[in-house]
Amino acid sequence: MKINKKLLFVTVLCGGMIFLQSFTQKHDDDKPVNLKILPKDISEKELHDVMRNYSRSLGVHCNYCHVAKEVPGQSRPQMDFASDDKKEKNTAREMMKMTAAINSDHLGKIKTMGDPLEQIQCVTCHMGRTTPIASIDSLPKAPKQ
C-alpha cells in the first residue's frame, strides 16, 4: 500500500492542531470571578473593552486596581484579578455605582433639544488622570472676547 506523503503530512498536522487546541480552550474555571458590579455573564470581549476603557480614562494599567505578583523568570507579573486587596479596586466599584446612578437617576431626565444628555463615563471627569479634575481653576481659561 502506497501512502501519499502530502496526505500523511496534512493528517498529522491536523491531528497536532486538534491536540494542541485542547490545551488552549477556555474552561468554565477561566471565567471572571468576584464580579460585584459588572454582570456575571459578561463576555470576555465585553469585560476587556470595559477594563480598557477604565485604563485609558484614568491613564493607568491593570495593576493600578488589580494585584500583580512578580514571577521569577517572567517579564510580566501574574495578575490576581479576583483579589480585593487594593483599595483602588473598591474605589472603582463605588465610582461605577455613582456614574450609573447619575446616568439613570439624573441625566436620563434632562432633555436638551429633545434628546437626552449623553451619559457620563470615567473619562468625563478623570480625563486620563487617576484623580478627577476637582477645581474650576484647573479648567482651561476661556478666550477673552
C-alpha positions as CSV (number, residue, x, y, z in Angstrom):
1,M,0.0,0.0,0.0
2,K,1.4,3.3,-1.1
3,I,1.0,6.3,1.3
4,N,0.7,9.7,-0.1
5,K,3.2,11.9,1.7
6,K,1.1,15.0,1.4
7,L,-1.9,13.3,2.8
8,L,0.1,11.9,5.7
9,F,1.6,15.3,6.4
10,V,-1.9,17.0,6.4
11,T,-3.4,14.3,8.6
12,V,-0.5,14.6,11.2
13,L,-0.7,18.4,11.0
14,C,-4.5,18.4,11.6
15,G,-4.2,15.9,14.5
16,G,-1.5,18.0,16.1
17,M,-3.6,21.1,15.8
18,I,-6.5,19.4,17.5
19,F,-4.3,18.1,20.2
20,L,-2.8,21.5,20.9
21,Q,-6.1,23.2,20.8
22,S,-7.4,21.1,23.6
23,F,-4.8,22.8,25.9
24,T,-5.7,26.3,24.8
25,Q,-9.5,26.1,25.1
26,K,-11.2,28.2,27.7
27,H,-12.8,26.2,30.6
28,D,-15.6,27.3,32.9
29,D,-13.0,27.9,35.7
30,D,-11.4,30.6,33.4
31,K,-14.5,32.8,33.8
32,P,-14.1,36.0,35.8
33,V,-14.8,35.6,39.5
34,N,-15.7,38.1,42.2
35,L,-17.7,40.4,39.9
36,K,-19.7,42.6,42.2
37,I,-20.9,45.4,39.8
38,L,-20.4,44.1,36.3
39,P,-22.8,41.4,35.1
40,K,-21.7,37.8,36.0
41,D,-22.5,36.7,32.4
42,I,-20.4,39.4,30.7
43,S,-18.4,38.1,27.8
44,E,-14.6,38.1,27.8
45,K,-14.6,40.7,25.0
46,E,-17.0,43.0,26.8
47,L,-15.0,42.7,30.0
48,H,-11.8,43.6,28.2
49,D,-13.5,46.5,26.5
50,V,-14.8,47.9,29.8
51,M,-11.4,47.4,31.5
52,R,-9.5,49.0,28.6
53,N,-11.9,52.0,28.8
54,Y,-11.2,52.4,32.5
55,S,-7.5,52.1,31.9
56,R,-7.5,54.8,29.2
57,S,-9.8,57.0,31.1
58,L,-7.6,57.1,34.2
59,G,-4.2,56.7,32.4
60,V,-3.3,53.6,34.3
61,H,-2.5,49.9,33.7
62,C,-4.3,46.8,35.1
63,N,-2.0,46.7,38.2
64,Y,-3.4,50.1,39.4
65,C,-6.6,48.3,40.6
66,H,-5.6,44.6,40.4
67,V,-2.9,42.8,42.4
68,A,0.2,42.0,40.4
69,K,2.6,39.3,41.6
70,E,6.1,39.2,40.3
71,V,7.1,35.8,39.0
72,P,10.8,35.0,38.8
73,G,11.9,34.4,35.2
74,Q,8.9,36.1,33.7
75,S,8.9,39.6,32.2
76,R,5.3,40.2,33.1
77,P,3.7,39.9,36.5
78,Q,0.9,37.3,37.2
79,M,-2.3,39.2,37.7
80,D,-4.8,38.3,40.5
81,F,-7.9,39.9,39.1
82,A,-10.2,38.3,41.8
83,S,-8.4,39.8,44.7
84,D,-9.9,42.7,46.6
85,D,-6.6,43.6,48.3
86,K,-6.2,47.0,46.6
87,K,-8.3,49.9,47.8
88,E,-8.4,51.3,44.2
89,K,-10.5,48.3,43.1
90,N,-13.1,49.1,45.7
91,T,-13.0,52.8,44.8
92,A,-13.6,51.9,41.2
93,R,-16.6,49.8,42.2
94,E,-18.1,52.8,44.1
95,M,-17.4,55.1,41.2
96,M,-19.1,52.6,38.8
97,K,-22.2,52.7,41.1
98,M,-22.0,56.5,41.2
99,T,-21.9,57.0,37.5
100,A,-24.7,54.5,36.9
101,A,-26.9,56.4,39.4
102,I,-26.0,59.8,37.8
103,N,-26.8,58.5,34.3
104,S,-30.1,56.7,35.2
105,D,-31.5,58.9,38.0
106,H,-30.4,62.4,36.8
107,L,-29.1,62.7,33.2
108,G,-31.8,60.5,31.8
109,K,-34.4,63.0,32.9
110,I,-32.7,66.1,31.4
111,K,-33.5,66.8,27.8
112,T,-31.7,69.2,25.5
113,M,-33.2,70.0,22.2
114,G,-35.4,66.9,22.6
115,D,-32.5,64.5,23.1
116,P,-31.4,63.1,26.5
117,L,-27.9,64.2,27.6
118,E,-25.1,61.8,26.9
119,Q,-24.1,59.5,29.7
120,I,-21.1,60.3,31.8
121,Q,-18.1,57.9,31.9
122,C,-14.9,57.8,33.8
123,V,-13.2,60.0,31.3
124,T,-15.8,62.7,31.7
125,C,-14.1,63.8,35.0
126,H,-10.8,61.9,35.0
127,M,-9.5,62.8,31.6
128,G,-6.6,60.5,31.7
129,R,-5.7,61.2,35.4
130,T,-6.2,59.0,38.5
131,T,-8.0,61.8,40.3
132,P,-10.8,63.8,38.7
133,I,-10.4,67.4,38.0
134,A,-11.9,68.9,41.1
135,S,-11.5,72.6,40.7
136,I,-12.7,75.2,38.4
137,D,-9.2,76.7,38.5
138,S,-7.9,73.5,36.7
139,L,-10.1,74.1,33.7
140,P,-8.7,75.9,30.6
141,K,-9.4,79.6,30.6
142,A,-12.0,80.8,28.1
143,P,-10.6,83.2,25.4
144,K,-11.3,86.8,26.1
145,Q,-13.8,88.4,23.7
